[in-house]
């Protein structure tokens, strides 16, 4: 039953609040502030309404106003431009109309000021809408001789709601711009990579194919005059073709290899978007393609687990050489605890063991998880001089 109710609720919510806004159930929770409209009735019930507001409280105008408010409220989320402004002003008008019979009708003005932050246009124009609506409320409060603190409370809450919504919209705008810039960077990187691959393949195969064509043509001319020479040329063509095939395979292996540096950049983007402080120490070294790919895939899987499950505040990655091995450390300060060996962990272990490496995972409840991957390096890699380690601390984007 619950499986059919949830999709129905989501469809119903989507009709009232556009999913593109990313607000979820928040607009429905905000309707809880309508309960303030019934405070005068409560005050009258305990005998305090006459002393504070002179007994001017009627329930039926409040009930009618709520029935009118709800369609305007949900319409304001679906409309833009002048129509949203009209909904906002209509909600404010409800507050003005109900205020003589309900001193807490200023609640409608707070809703209207909240929508004022979302109507579009420059900030000063939206502030002007809020100031005009609050000024109208002040005039009516003075004319009705309500206590001034009613306006002061309304002013404080309305300004807080306005700037809260303004900050939310600005954050969404910046996130969208950041996502666009990331997409553009990826597009340019992919374009540059395609151009590099094209140049490499052209340099690799251009000369080879020209040589194959020339020798094949020469062999065709020698078939009748000098068959042995033709056979030698064809044998040379076969050798050149095999050499070219080996070079192409090596190039494709290099293209397919995942780089540790690129995975570090992806890890930084993933974790800082989730509010995790990311530290890394990376000693650039000449790694064989298969070793770098395995370490990069291990890093990717471990960072994904941190983002999904760890609830960490800090994460650290360190790559260095130890003896004749490349060692990758990944640790976090998350919740830790027992780890169920799933496909991700099994895949990490299998890839490392295929190269003679090993994986160690330590997870302590409340103290985080530590992953250590070790892979043996070929002798020619160990003889290469190590570069100076780079130590970097990257704060989260929110900071």
C-alpha positions in Angstrom: 0.0 0.0 0.0 2.8 2.4 1.0 4.5 1.8 -2.4 1.5 3.1 -4.2 0.8 6.0 -1.8 4.2 7.6 -2.1 4.2 8.1 -5.9 0.6 9.5 -5.7 1.8 12.0 -3.0 4.7 13.0 -5.2 2.5 13.6 -8.2 0.1 15.6 -6.1 3.0 17.7 -4.7 4.4 18.2 -8.2 1.0 19.7 -9.3 1.1 22.2 -6.5 4.9 23.0 -6.3 7.1 22.7 -9.4 9.8 20.0 -8.9 12.2 22.3 -10.7 12.3 24.6 -7.7 13.9 21.8 -5.6 11.8 22.8 -2.5 10.4 19.4 -1.7 7.9 19.4 1.1 9.1 22.7 2.6 6.3 24.9 1.2 3.8 22.6 3.0 5.7 22.8 6.3 5.6 26.6 6.0 1.8 26.5 6.1 2.2 25.7 9.8 2.6 29.4 10.4 -1.1 29.8 9.7 -1.7 28.5 13.2 -0.8 32.0 14.4 -4.1 33.2 13.0 -5.9 31.3 15.7 -4.0 32.9 18.6 -6.6 35.6 19.1 -9.2 32.9 19.5 -7.0 31.2 22.1 -6.4 34.5 23.9 -10.2 35.1 24.0 -10.7 31.7 25.4 -8.3 32.4 28.3 -9.7 35.9 28.8 -6.6 37.9 27.6 -7.9 39.2 24.3 -9.9 42.1 25.7 -6.9 43.4 27.6 -4.5 43.2 24.7 -6.6 43.9 21.6 -9.8 45.3 22.9 -11.8 42.1 22.1 -11.9 42.7 18.3 -11.7 39.1 17.2 -14.0 37.2 14.8 -13.3 33.7 13.7 -15.3 33.5 10.4 -13.2 36.1 8.5 -10.1 34.1 9.4 -11.6 30.9 8.0 -12.7 32.6 4.8 -9.3 34.2 4.4 -7.5 30.9 4.7 -9.7 29.4 2.0 -8.7 32.3 -0.3 -5.1 32.2 0.8 -4.2 28.6 -0.1 -4.9 29.0 -3.9 -2.9 32.2 -4.0 -0.1 30.6 -2.0 0.4 27.7 -4.3 -0.1 29.8 -7.4 2.7 32.1 -6.3 5.1 29.2 -6.5 4.0 28.4 -10.1 3.8 31.9 -11.5 6.6 34.3 -12.6 6.8 38.0 -13.4 3.7 40.1 -13.1 1.5 37.2 -12.1 3.7 36.3 -9.1 3.6 40.0 -8.1 -0.2 39.9 -8.3 -0.4 36.8 -6.1 2.0 38.5 -3.6 -0.1 41.7 -3.4 -3.3 39.6 -3.1 -1.9 37.8 -0.1 -0.9 41.2 1.4 -4.5 42.5 0.7 -5.9 39.5 2.7 -3.8 40.6 5.6 -5.1 44.1 5.4 -8.7 43.0 5.1 -8.6 40.5 8.0 -6.5 42.6 10.4 -9.5 44.5 11.9 -11.1 41.3 13.0 -7.9 39.3 13.7 -4.8 41.2 15.0 -2.6 38.2 13.9 -3.5 38.6 10.3 0.0 40.2 9.9 0.9 36.6 9.3 -0.2 37.1 5.7 2.1 40.1 5.3 5.0 37.8 6.3 4.1 35.4 3.6 3.9 38.2 1.1 7.3 39.6 2.1 8.7 36.1 1.7 7.4 36.0 -1.9 8.7 39.5 -2.5 12.3 38.1 -2.5 11.3 35.7 -5.3 9.5 38.0 -7.8 12.6 38.8 -9.8 14.3 42.1 -10.6 17.1 43.9 -8.8 17.4 43.7 -5.0 16.4 47.3 -4.4 13.1 46.7 -6.3 12.2 43.7 -4.2 13.1 45.6 -1.1 10.8 48.4 -2.2 7.9 45.9 -2.6 8.5 44.7 1.0 8.8 48.2 2.4 5.6 49.3 0.7 3.6 46.4 2.1 5.0 46.9 5.6 4.3 50.6 5.4 0.7 49.8 4.6 0.6 47.5 7.6 2.0 50.2 9.9 -0.6 52.7 8.8 -3.4 50.2 9.4 -2.1 49.3 12.9 -1.9 52.9 13.9 -5.4 53.5 12.6 -6.8 50.5 14.5 -4.8 51.5 17.6 -3.2 48.1 17.9 0.0 47.9 20.0 3.1 48.9 18.1 4.9 45.7 19.0 2.6 43.9 16.5 4.3 45.9 13.7 7.8 45.5 15.2 7.4 41.7 15.4 6.1 41.7 11.8 9.0 43.8 10.6 11.7 41.6 12.2 10.2 38.3 11.0 9.4 39.7 7.5 13.0 41.0 7.0 14.4 37.6 8.2 12.2 35.7 5.8 12.9 38.0 2.9 16.7 37.7 3.2 16.5 34.0 3.9 14.7 33.5 0.6 17.0 35.9 -1.1 20.1 34.0 0.2 18.5 30.7 -1.0 17.9 32.0 -4.5 21.4 33.4 -4.7 22.9 30.1 -3.6 20.9 28.2 -6.2 22.0 30.7 -8.9 25.7 30.3 -7.9 25.4 26.5 -7.8 23.9 26.6 -11.3 26.7 28.9 -12.6 29.3 26.6 -10.9 27.7 23.6 -12.5 27.8 25.3 -15.9 31.4 26.2 -15.5 32.3 22.6 -14.5 30.4 21.3 -17.5 32.3 23.7 -19.7 35.6 22.7 -18.2 34.8 19.0 -18.8 33.7 19.8 -22.4 36.9 21.7 -23.1 39.0 18.9 -21.5 37.2 16.3 -23.6 37.8 18.4 -26.7 41.5 18.8 -25.9 41.8 15.1 -25.3 40.1 14.2 -28.6 42.5 16.6 -30.4 45.5 15.0 -28.6 44.3 11.5 -29.5 43.8 12.6 -33.1 47.3 14.1 -33.3 48.9 11.0 -31.6 47.1 8.6 -34.0 48.0 10.8 -37.0 51.7 10.8 -35.9 51.6 7.1 -35.1 49.8 5.8 -38.2 50.4 8.4 -40.8 54.0 7.4 -41.5 53.3 3.7 -41.0 50.4 3.5 -43.4 52.3 5.5 -46.0 55.2 3.1 -45.7 52.8 0.1 -46.0 51.2 1.5 -49.1 54.5 2.2 -50.7 55.9 -1.3 -50.0 52.7 -3.0 -51.1 52.8 -1.1 -54.4 56.5 -2.1 -54.8 55.7 -5.7 -54.0 53.0 -5.7 -56.7 55.5 -4.5 -59.3 58.1 -7.1 -58.3 55.8 -10.1 -58.3 56.5 -11.0 -61.9 60.1 -9.7 -62.3 61.5 -10.7 -58.9 59.2 -12.9 -56.8 61.8 -13.3 -54.0 62.1 -9.5 -53.7 58.3 -9.2 -53.7 58.1 -11.8 -50.9 60.7 -9.8 -48.9 58.7 -6.6 -49.3 55.5 -8.4 -48.2 57.2 -9.8 -45.2 58.4 -6.2 -44.4 54.8 -5.0 -44.8 53.7 -7.7 -42.3 56.3 -6.6 -39.8 55.5 -3.0 -40.1 51.8 -3.7 -39.7 52.4 -5.7 -36.5 54.6 -3.0 -35.1 51.9 -0.5 -35.8 49.3 -2.7 -34.1 51.4 -2.9 -31.0 51.9 0.8 -30.9 48.1 1.4 -31.3 47.4 -1.0 -28.5 49.9 0.8 -26.2 48.3 4.1 -27.2 44.8 2.8 -26.5 45.9 1.5 -23.1 47.3 4.9 -22.2 44.0 6.6 -23.3 41.9 4.2 -21.3 44.1 4.6 -18.2 42.5 6.6 -15.4 44.9 9.2 -14.0 45.3 9.7 -10.2 45.6 13.5 -10.7 42.2 13.6 -12.5 40.6 11.4 -9.8 42.0 13.8 -7.1 40.3 16.7 -8.9 37.0 14.8 -9.1 37.3 13.8 -5.4 37.8 17.4 -4.4 34.7 18.5 -6.4 32.6 15.7 -5.0 33.6 16.1 -1.3 33.7 19.9 -1.1 30.2 20.1 -2.6 29.1 17.9 0.3 30.9 20.1 2.9 33.9 17.8 3.6 37.3 19.4 4.0 39.7 17.7 1.7 43.4 17.3 2.2 45.9 15.5 0.0 49.6 14.8 -0.3 50.6 13.7 -3.8 54.1 12.9 -4.8 54.2 12.9 -8.7 55.9 9.8 -9.9 56.2 7.8 -13.2 53.6 5.1 -12.7 52.9 2.3 -15.3 49.5 2.8 -16.9 48.0 -0.4 -15.3 49.2 0.6 -11.8 48.0 4.2 -12.1 44.6 2.9 -13.3 44.2 0.6 -10.4 45.1 3.3 -7.8 42.8 5.8 -9.5 39.9 3.3 -9.4 40.6 2.6 -5.8 40.7 6.3 -5.0 37.4 6.8 -6.8 35.6 4.0 -5.0 36.9 5.0 -1.6 35.9 8.7 -2.0 32.5 7.7 -3.3 32.0 5.6 -0.1 33.1 8.6 2.0 30.6 10.9 0.3 27.7 8.4 0.5 28.2 6.7 3.9 30.8 8.2 6.1 29.2 11.5 7.3 32.7 12.8 7.6 33.9 16.4 8.1 37.5 15.8 6.9 39.0 13.4 4.4 42.7 12.9 3.6 44.5 11.2 0.7 48.2 10.5 0.4 50.1 8.8 -2.4 53.8 8.0 -2.0 56.4 5.4 -2.6 57.5 3.0 0.2 60.4 0.7 -0.7 59.5 -0.8 -4.0 55.7 -0.1 -3.7 53.3 2.7 -4.4 51.1 3.3 -1.4 47.8 5.0 -1.4 46.2 6.1 1.9 42.6 7.3 2.1 41.1 8.1 5.5 38.1 10.1 7.0 36.8 11.1 10.4 33.3 9.8 9.8 31.2 7.4 11.7 33.2 4.2 10.9 31.9 0.9 12.1 31.5 -2.5 10.5 31.9 -2.6 6.8 29.9 -5.1 4.7 32.1 -6.3 1.9 30.2 -5.3 -1.2 30.9 -5.2 -4.9 32.9 -1.9 -4.6 35.3 -3.2 -1.9 35.6 -6.6 -3.6 36.4 -4.9 -6.9 39.1 -2.8 -5.3 40.7 -5.8 -3.7 40.6 -7.9 -6.9 42.1 -5.2 -9.1 45.0 -4.7 -6.6 45.6 -8.4 -6.1 45.8 -8.9 -9.9 48.9 -6.7 -9.9 50.4 -8.4 -6.8 49.1 -5.6 -4.5 47.0 -5.8 -1.4 44.2 -3.8 0.3 43.8 -3.0 4.0 40.6 -1.4 5.5 40.3 -0.4 9.1 37.1 1.1 10.4 36.5 2.1 14.0 33.1 3.2 15.2 33.1 7.0 15.8 36.7 7.4 14.5 36.4 7.0 10.8 37.7 4.6 8.2 41.3 4.1 6.8 42.0 2.5 3.5 45.5 1.5 2.4 46.3 0.2 -1.0 49.8 -1.1 -1.9 51.0 -2.0 -5.4 54.5 -3.2 -6.3 56.4 -1.0 -8.8 58.6 -2.2 -11.7 62.3 -1.7 -11.1 62.5 0.9 -13.9 59.9 3.0 -12.1 61.8 2.8 -8.8 65.0 4.1 -10.4 63.3 7.3 -11.6 63.8 10.3 -9.3 60.9 11.2 -7.1 59.4 14.8 -7.4 58.9 16.9 -4.3 55.6 16.1 -2.6 52.8 18.6 -3.0 50.8 19.2 0.2 47.5 21.0 -0.3 44.5 21.7 2.0 41.3 22.5 0.2 38.4 24.0 2.2 34.8 23.3 1.3 33.1 25.6 -1.1 30.6 26.7 1.5 33.5 28.3 3.6 
